[in-house]
Amino acid sequence: MTELIRSNDIVLIGFAESLLASAEIPAFVANGHMSGLEGSIGAFARRLLVPADHAVQARRLLTEAGLAHELRDA
């Protein structure tokens, strides 16, 4: 799995996840439940992950959607 975005912004993660889903790119949000358990104080950021073989396509899609500044380094 390749980490694309790490953020406490649930709207950002949800938007990116829906973009990937619409392009049929499998995605997984890690730490989603942990972030909720700690009270959303920001101690555990949510991480958007995709399979390594979909990472290039996912990065391109998120960049075209204007989220290039949110992407983790490749």
Biopython code that builds the backbone (N, CA, C, O; Angstrom):
import numpy as np
from Bio.PDB.StructureBuilder import StructureBuilder

atoms = [
    (1, "MET", "N", (0.846, -1.176, 0.000)),
    (1, "MET", "CA", (0.000, 0.000, 0.000)),
    (1, "MET", "C", (0.893, 1.241, 0.000)),
    (1, "MET", "O", (1.964, 1.260, 0.607)),
    (2, "THR", "N", (0.428, 2.259, -0.688)),
    (2, "THR", "CA", (1.146, 3.518, -0.786)),
    (2, "THR", "C", (0.315, 4.614, -0.142)),
    (2, "THR", "O", (-0.864, 4.769, -0.459)),
    (3, "GLU", "N", (0.917, 5.370, 0.753)),
    (3, "GLU", "CA", (0.224, 6.476, 1.410)),
    (3, "GLU", "C", (0.226, 7.686, 0.489)),
    (3, "GLU", "O", (1.283, 8.137, 0.048)),
    (4, "LEU", "N", (-0.955, 8.209, 0.201)),
    (4, "LEU", "CA", (-1.065, 9.383, -0.659)),
    (4, "LEU", "C", (-1.277, 10.656, 0.137)),
    (4, "LEU", "O", (-0.650, 11.679, -0.140)),
    (5, "ILE", "N", (-2.155, 10.596, 1.124)),
    (5, "ILE", "CA", (-2.492, 11.790, 1.910)),
    (5, "ILE", "C", (-2.524, 11.414, 3.382)),
    (5, "ILE", "O", (-3.003, 10.340, 3.747)),
    (6, "ARG", "N", (-2.010, 12.305, 4.227)),
    (6, "ARG", "CA", (-2.109, 12.175, 5.677)),
    (6, "ARG", "C", (-2.669, 13.493, 6.193)),
    (6, "ARG", "O", (-2.053, 14.546, 6.025)),
    (7, "SER", "N", (-3.834, 13.431, 6.820)),
    (7, "SER", "CA", (-4.500, 14.662, 7.249)),
    (7, "SER", "C", (-5.510, 14.382, 8.354)),
    (7, "SER", "O", (-6.011, 13.266, 8.489)),
    (8, "ASN", "N", (-5.797, 15.407, 9.134)),
    (8, "ASN", "CA", (-6.877, 15.360, 10.121)),
    (8, "ASN", "C", (-8.168, 15.930, 9.548)),
    (8, "ASN", "O", (-9.198, 15.926, 10.223)),
    (9, "ASP", "N", (-8.125, 16.411, 8.337)),
    (9, "ASP", "CA", (-9.287, 17.015, 7.677)),
    (9, "ASP", "C", (-10.165, 15.913, 7.078)),
    (9, "ASP", "O", (-9.839, 15.358, 6.029)),
    (10, "ILE", "N", (-11.279, 15.598, 7.748)),
    (10, "ILE", "CA", (-12.124, 14.501, 7.291)),
    (10, "ILE", "C", (-12.816, 14.819, 5.970)),
    (10, "ILE", "O", (-13.140, 13.910, 5.207)),
    (11, "VAL", "N", (-13.044, 16.094, 5.696)),
    (11, "VAL", "CA", (-13.660, 16.476, 4.426)),
    (11, "VAL", "C", (-12.683, 16.226, 3.283)),
    (11, "VAL", "O", (-13.075, 15.696, 2.243)),
    (12, "LEU", "N", (-11.439, 16.593, 3.459)),
    (12, "LEU", "CA", (-10.397, 16.353, 2.452)),
    (12, "LEU", "C", (-10.251, 14.855, 2.172)),
    (12, "LEU", "O", (-10.232, 14.431, 1.017)),
    (13, "ILE", "N", (-10.150, 14.068, 3.229)),
    (13, "ILE", "CA", (-9.996, 12.622, 3.062)),
    (13, "ILE", "C", (-11.215, 12.034, 2.359)),
    (13, "ILE", "O", (-11.077, 11.191, 1.472)),
    (14, "GLY", "N", (-12.407, 12.478, 2.753)),
    (14, "GLY", "CA", (-13.635, 11.983, 2.131)),
    (14, "GLY", "C", (-13.719, 12.350, 0.658)),
    (14, "GLY", "O", (-14.135, 11.535, -0.165)),
    (15, "PHE", "N", (-13.321, 13.582, 0.322)),
    (15, "PHE", "CA", (-13.340, 14.028, -1.070)),
    (15, "PHE", "C", (-12.364, 13.204, -1.910)),
    (15, "PHE", "O", (-12.713, 12.727, -2.989)),
    (16, "ALA", "N", (-11.141, 13.042, -1.406)),
    (16, "ALA", "CA", (-10.137, 12.266, -2.140)),
    (16, "ALA", "C", (-10.581, 10.816, -2.292)),
    (16, "ALA", "O", (-10.403, 10.216, -3.352)),
    (17, "GLU", "N", (-11.150, 10.259, -1.245)),
    (17, "GLU", "CA", (-11.621, 8.874, -1.301)),
    (17, "GLU", "C", (-12.740, 8.714, -2.333)),
    (17, "GLU", "O", (-12.787, 7.711, -3.044)),
    (18, "SER", "N", (-13.637, 9.694, -2.416)),
    (18, "SER", "CA", (-14.729, 9.605, -3.398)),
    (18, "SER", "C", (-14.216, 9.764, -4.824)),
    (18, "SER", "O", (-14.743, 9.129, -5.737)),
    (19, "LEU", "N", (-13.202, 10.596, -5.032)),
    (19, "LEU", "CA", (-12.592, 10.715, -6.362)),
    (19, "LEU", "C", (-11.993, 9.386, -6.798)),
    (19, "LEU", "O", (-12.171, 8.954, -7.937)),
    (20, "LEU", "N", (-11.290, 8.751, -5.887)),
    (20, "LEU", "CA", (-10.675, 7.470, -6.207)),
    (20, "LEU", "C", (-11.739, 6.404, -6.472)),
    (20, "LEU", "O", (-11.595, 5.596, -7.389)),
    (21, "ALA", "N", (-12.785, 6.403, -5.685)),
    (21, "ALA", "CA", (-13.862, 5.425, -5.874)),
    (21, "ALA", "C", (-14.540, 5.612, -7.221)),
    (21, "ALA", "O", (-14.883, 4.633, -7.884)),
    (22, "SER", "N", (-14.735, 6.860, -7.633)),
    (22, "SER", "CA", (-15.385, 7.117, -8.920)),
    (22, "SER", "C", (-14.527, 6.654, -10.093)),
    (22, "SER", "O", (-15.043, 6.356, -11.170)),
    (23, "ALA", "N", (-13.214, 6.596, -9.874)),
    (23, "ALA", "CA", (-12.297, 6.104, -10.909)),
    (23, "ALA", "C", (-11.997, 4.612, -10.722)),
    (23, "ALA", "O", (-11.127, 4.062, -11.398)),
    (24, "GLU", "N", (-12.708, 3.974, -9.819)),
    (24, "GLU", "CA", (-12.543, 2.555, -9.515)),
    (24, "GLU", "C", (-11.118, 2.206, -9.076)),
    (24, "GLU", "O", (-10.578, 1.157, -9.429)),
    (25, "ILE", "N", (-10.530, 3.113, -8.300)),
    (25, "ILE", "CA", (-9.216, 2.872, -7.702)),
    (25, "ILE", "C", (-9.465, 2.488, -6.252)),
    (25, "ILE", "O", (-10.030, 3.276, -5.493)),
    (26, "PRO", "N", (-9.051, 1.287, -5.857)),
    (26, "PRO", "CA", (-9.284, 0.875, -4.471)),
    (26, "PRO", "C", (-8.499, 1.747, -3.495)),
    (26, "PRO", "O", (-7.336, 2.073, -3.732)),
    (27, "ALA", "N", (-9.150, 2.116, -2.401)),
    (27, "ALA", "CA", (-8.506, 2.970, -1.401)),
    (27, "ALA", "C", (-8.899, 2.499, -0.004)),
    (27, "ALA", "O", (-9.947, 1.883, 0.190)),
    (28, "PHE", "N", (-8.049, 2.799, 0.948)),
    (28, "PHE", "CA", (-8.284, 2.445, 2.344)),
    (28, "PHE", "C", (-7.888, 3.635, 3.206)),
    (28, "PHE", "O", (-6.820, 4.215, 3.012)),
    (29, "VAL", "N", (-8.745, 4.002, 4.158)),
    (29, "VAL", "CA", (-8.429, 5.078, 5.092)),
    (29, "VAL", "C", (-7.975, 4.448, 6.402)),
    (29, "VAL", "O", (-8.775, 3.860, 7.130)),
    (30, "ALA", "N", (-6.693, 4.574, 6.693)),
    (30, "ALA", "CA", (-6.128, 4.035, 7.929)),
    (30, "ALA", "C", (-6.258, 5.076, 9.036)),
    (30, "ALA", "O", (-6.231, 6.280, 8.781)),
    (31, "ASN", "N", (-6.397, 4.600, 10.249)),
    (31, "ASN", "CA", (-6.506, 5.432, 11.456)),
    (31, "ASN", "C", (-7.822, 6.188, 11.549)),
    (31, "ASN", "O", (-7.953, 7.082, 12.385)),
    (32, "GLY", "N", (-8.785, 5.860, 10.724)),
    (32, "GLY", "CA", (-10.072, 6.543, 10.782)),
    (32, "GLY", "C", (-10.776, 6.355, 12.110)),
    (32, "GLY", "O", (-11.300, 7.312, 12.681)),
    (33, "HIS", "N", (-10.790, 5.133, 12.603)),
    (33, "HIS", "CA", (-11.450, 4.861, 13.878)),
    (33, "HIS", "C", (-10.618, 5.381, 15.049)),
    (33, "HIS", "O", (-11.173, 5.889, 16.024)),
    (34, "MET", "N", (-9.325, 5.260, 14.964)),
    (34, "MET", "CA", (-8.459, 5.744, 16.038)),
    (34, "MET", "C", (-8.587, 7.253, 16.184)),
    (34, "MET", "O", (-8.602, 7.778, 17.297)),
    (35, "SER", "N", (-8.679, 7.942, 15.059)),
    (35, "SER", "CA", (-8.832, 9.387, 15.078)),
    (35, "SER", "C", (-10.117, 9.778, 15.796)),
    (35, "SER", "O", (-10.141, 10.764, 16.533)),
    (36, "GLY", "N", (-11.184, 9.010, 15.585)),
    (36, "GLY", "CA", (-12.448, 9.284, 16.254)),
    (36, "GLY", "C", (-12.387, 8.982, 17.745)),
    (36, "GLY", "O", (-12.980, 9.697, 18.553)),
    (37, "LEU", "N", (-11.666, 7.918, 18.112)),
    (37, "LEU", "CA", (-11.551, 7.528, 19.520)),
    (37, "LEU", "C", (-10.782, 8.545, 20.350)),
    (37, "LEU", "O", (-11.093, 8.753, 21.523)),
    (38, "GLU", "N", (-9.783, 9.177, 19.751)),
    (38, "GLU", "CA", (-8.983, 10.125, 20.515)),
    (38, "GLU", "C", (-9.641, 11.496, 20.569)),
    (38, "GLU", "O", (-9.034, 12.449, 21.056)),
    (39, "GLY", "N", (-10.858, 11.611, 20.082)),
    (39, "GLY", "CA", (-11.607, 12.853, 20.211)),
    (39, "GLY", "C", (-11.308, 13.885, 19.156)),
    (39, "GLY", "O", (-11.635, 15.059, 19.330)),
    (40, "SER", "N", (-10.696, 13.475, 18.067)),
    (40, "SER", "CA", (-10.361, 14.380, 16.961)),
    (40, "SER", "C", (-9.513, 15.565, 17.402)),
    (40, "SER", "O", (-9.689, 16.683, 16.918)),
    (41, "ILE", "N", (-8.585, 15.307, 18.331)),
    (41, "ILE", "CA", (-7.678, 16.377, 18.769)),
    (41, "ILE", "C", (-6.463, 16.488, 17.864)),
    (41, "ILE", "O", (-5.636, 17.383, 18.035)),
    (42, "GLY", "N", (-6.356, 15.591, 16.912)),
    (42, "GLY", "CA", (-5.269, 15.669, 15.938)),
    (42, "GLY", "C", (-4.070, 14.809, 16.255)),
    (42, "GLY", "O", (-3.045, 14.927, 15.584)),
    (43, "ALA", "N", (-4.157, 13.951, 17.251)),
    (43, "ALA", "CA", (-3.013, 13.115, 17.603)),
    (43, "ALA", "C", (-2.753, 12.028, 16.561)),
    (43, "ALA", "O", (-1.605, 11.639, 16.344)),
    (44, "PHE", "N", (-3.803, 11.540, 15.920)),
    (44, "PHE", "CA", (-3.671, 10.483, 14.920)),
    (44, "PHE", "C", (-4.310, 10.935, 13.616)),
    (44, "PHE", "O", (-5.535, 10.973, 13.501)),
    (45, "ALA", "N", (-3.504, 11.270, 12.656)),
    (45, "ALA", "CA", (-4.028, 11.708, 11.362)),
    (45, "ALA", "C", (-4.554, 10.517, 10.581)),
    (45, "ALA", "O", (-4.023, 9.410, 10.681)),
    (46, "ARG", "N", (-5.589, 10.750, 9.811)),
    (46, "ARG", "CA", (-6.092, 9.722, 8.900)),
    (46, "ARG", "C", (-5.125, 9.633, 7.725)),
    (46, "ARG", "O", (-4.536, 10.635, 7.316)),
    (47, "ARG", "N", (-4.965, 8.417, 7.181)),
    (47, "ARG", "CA", (-4.045, 8.200, 6.069)),
    (47, "ARG", "C", (-4.798, 7.530, 4.937)),
    (47, "ARG", "O", (-5.426, 6.489, 5.131)),
    (48, "LEU", "N", (-4.735, 8.122, 3.762)),
    (48, "LEU", "CA", (-5.374, 7.565, 2.574)),
    (48, "LEU", "C", (-4.349, 6.715, 1.834)),
    (48, "LEU", "O", (-3.316, 7.212, 1.386)),
    (49, "LEU", "N", (-4.653, 5.423, 1.713)),
    (49, "LEU", "CA", (-3.739, 4.461, 1.107)),
    (49, "LEU", "C", (-4.362, 3.829, -0.129)),
    (49, "LEU", "O", (-5.572, 3.615, -0.190)),
    (50, "VAL", "N", (-3.517, 3.536, -1.112)),
    (50, "VAL", "CA", (-3.946, 2.799, -2.305)),
    (50, "VAL", "C", (-2.915, 1.703, -2.574)),
    (50, "VAL", "O", (-1.763, 1.819, -2.157)),
    (51, "PRO", "N", (-3.326, 0.634, -3.274)),
    (51, "PRO", "CA", (-2.346, -0.390, -3.649)),
    (51, "PRO", "C", (-1.233, 0.226, -4.506)),
    (51, "PRO", "O", (-1.479, 1.137, -5.298)),
    (52, "ALA", "N", (-0.033, -0.273, -4.341)),
    (52, "ALA", "CA", (1.130, 0.285, -5.050)),
    (52, "ALA", "C", (0.936, 0.323, -6.558)),
    (52, "ALA", "O", (1.415, 1.245, -7.217)),
    (53, "ASP", "N", (0.245, -0.661, -7.111)),
    (53, "ASP", "CA", (0.074, -0.690, -8.564)),
    (53, "ASP", "C", (-0.955, 0.325, -9.066)),
    (53, "ASP", "O", (-1.123, 0.474, -10.276)),
    (54, "HIS", "N", (-1.640, 1.018, -8.169)),
    (54, "HIS", "CA", (-2.591, 2.065, -8.545)),
    (54, "HIS", "C", (-2.096, 3.463, -8.150)),
    (54, "HIS", "O", (-2.779, 4.453, -8.409)),
    (55, "ALA", "N", (-0.927, 3.548, -7.531)),
    (55, "ALA", "CA", (-0.444, 4.810, -6.976)),
    (55, "ALA", "C", (-0.251, 5.896, -8.031)),
    (55, "ALA", "O", (-0.642, 7.041, -7.807)),
    (56, "VAL", "N", (0.335, 5.567, -9.158)),
    (56, "VAL", "CA", (0.585, 6.580, -10.197)),
    (56, "VAL", "C", (-0.728, 7.142, -10.718)),
    (56, "VAL", "O", (-0.884, 8.357, -10.841)),
    (57, "GLN", "N", (-1.665, 6.263, -11.023)),
    (57, "GLN", "CA", (-2.975, 6.704, -11.525)),
    (57, "GLN", "C", (-3.697, 7.542, -10.461)),
    (57, "GLN", "O", (-4.315, 8.554, -10.790)),
    (58, "ALA", "N", (-3.626, 7.132, -9.208)),
    (58, "ALA", "CA", (-4.292, 7.865, -8.129)),
    (58, "ALA", "C", (-3.669, 9.246, -7.938)),
    (58, "ALA", "O", (-4.386, 10.229, -7.759)),
    (59, "ARG", "N", (-2.343, 9.324, -7.974)),
    (59, "ARG", "CA", (-1.665, 10.629, -7.844)),
    (59, "ARG", "C", (-2.069, 11.574, -8.982)),
    (59, "ARG", "O", (-2.309, 12.762, -8.763)),
    (60, "ARG", "N", (-2.140, 11.030, -10.188)),
    (60, "ARG", "CA", (-2.520, 11.850, -11.340)),
    (60, "ARG", "C", (-3.942, 12.390, -11.152)),
    (60, "ARG", "O", (-4.198, 13.572, -11.382)),
    (61, "LEU", "N", (-4.850, 11.526, -10.740)),
    (61, "LEU", "CA", (-6.236, 11.923, -10.536)),
    (61, "LEU", "C", (-6.360, 13.000, -9.460)),
    (61, "LEU", "O", (-7.060, 13.993, -9.656)),
    (62, "LEU", "N", (-5.691, 12.810, -8.334)),
    (62, "LEU", "CA", (-5.773, 13.778, -7.245)),
    (62, "LEU", "C", (-5.087, 15.101, -7.621)),
    (62, "LEU", "O", (-5.533, 16.170, -7.203)),
    (63, "THR", "N", (-4.023, 15.031, -8.396)),
    (63, "THR", "CA", (-3.356, 16.249, -8.868)),
    (63, "THR", "C", (-4.275, 17.036, -9.792)),
    (63, "THR", "O", (-4.383, 18.257, -9.676)),
    (64, "GLU", "N", (-4.935, 16.337, -10.709)),
    (64, "GLU", "CA", (-5.873, 16.997, -11.629)),
    (64, "GLU", "C", (-7.054, 17.620, -10.884)),
    (64, "GLU", "O", (-7.655, 18.578, -11.369)),
    (65, "ALA", "N", (-7.387, 17.083, -9.715)),
    (65, "ALA", "CA", (-8.485, 17.616, -8.908)),
    (65, "ALA", "C", (-8.028, 18.779, -8.025)),
    (65, "ALA", "O", (-8.823, 19.316, -7.254)),
    (66, "GLY", "N", (-6.764, 19.168, -8.129)),
    (66, "GLY", "CA", (-6.263, 20.299, -7.368)),
    (66, "GLY", "C", (-5.734, 19.948, -5.979)),
    (66, "GLY", "O", (-5.599, 20.826, -5.126)),
    (67, "LEU", "N", (-5.438, 18.682, -5.751)),
    (67, "LEU", "CA", (-4.970, 18.255, -4.442)),
    (67, "LEU", "C", (-3.478, 17.934, -4.406)),
    (67, "LEU", "O", (-3.014, 17.248, -3.495)),
    (68, "ALA", "N", (-2.727, 18.422, -5.386)),
    (68, "ALA", "CA", (-1.294, 18.117, -5.456)),
    (68, "ALA", "C", (-0.560, 18.542, -4.192)),
    (68, "ALA", "O", (0.361, 17.851, -3.758)),
    (69, "HIS", "N", (-0.943, 19.655, -3.597)),
    (69, "HIS", "CA", (-0.273, 20.142, -2.399)),
    (69, "HIS", "C", (-0.537, 19.270, -1.170)),
    (69, "HIS", "O", (0.162, 19.402, -0.165)),
    (70, "GLU", "N", (-1.524, 18.389, -1.232)),
    (70, "GLU", "CA", (-1.847, 17.501, -0.124)),
    (70, "GLU", "C", (-1.143, 16.151, -0.215)),
    (70, "GLU", "O", (-1.103, 15.405, 0.763)),
    (71, "LEU", "N", (-0.584, 15.832, -1.391)),
    (71, "LEU", "CA", (0.029, 14.520, -1.615)),
    (71, "LEU", "C", (1.344, 14.378, -0.865)),
    (71, "LEU", "O", (2.145, 15.310, -0.799)),
    (72, "ARG", "N", (1.551, 13.189, -0.300)),
    (72, "ARG", "CA", (2.819, 12.863, 0.350)),
    (72, "ARG", "C", (3.867, 12.652, -0.741)),
    (72, "ARG", "O", (3.532, 12.332, -1.881)),
    (73, "ASP", "N", (5.113, 12.831, -0.387)),
    (73, "ASP", "CA", (6.205, 12.618, -1.339)),
    (73, "ASP", "C", (6.214, 11.181, -1.832)),
    (73, "ASP", "O", (5.965, 10.245, -1.072)),
    (74, "ALA", "N", (6.499, 11.025, -3.092)),
    (74, "ALA", "CA", (6.535, 9.675, -3.694)),
    (74, "ALA", "C", (7.732, 8.903, -3.236)),
    (74, "ALA", "O", (7.919, 7.756, -3.641)),
]
sb = StructureBuilder()
sb.init_structure("model")
sb.init_model(0)
sb.init_chain("A")
sb.init_seg("    ")
for serial, (resi, resn, name, xyz) in enumerate(atoms, 1):
    if name == "N":
        sb.init_residue(resn, " ", resi, " ")
    sb.init_atom(name, np.array(xyz, "f"), 0.0, 1.0, " ", f" {name:<3s}", serial, name[0])
structure = sb.get_structure()
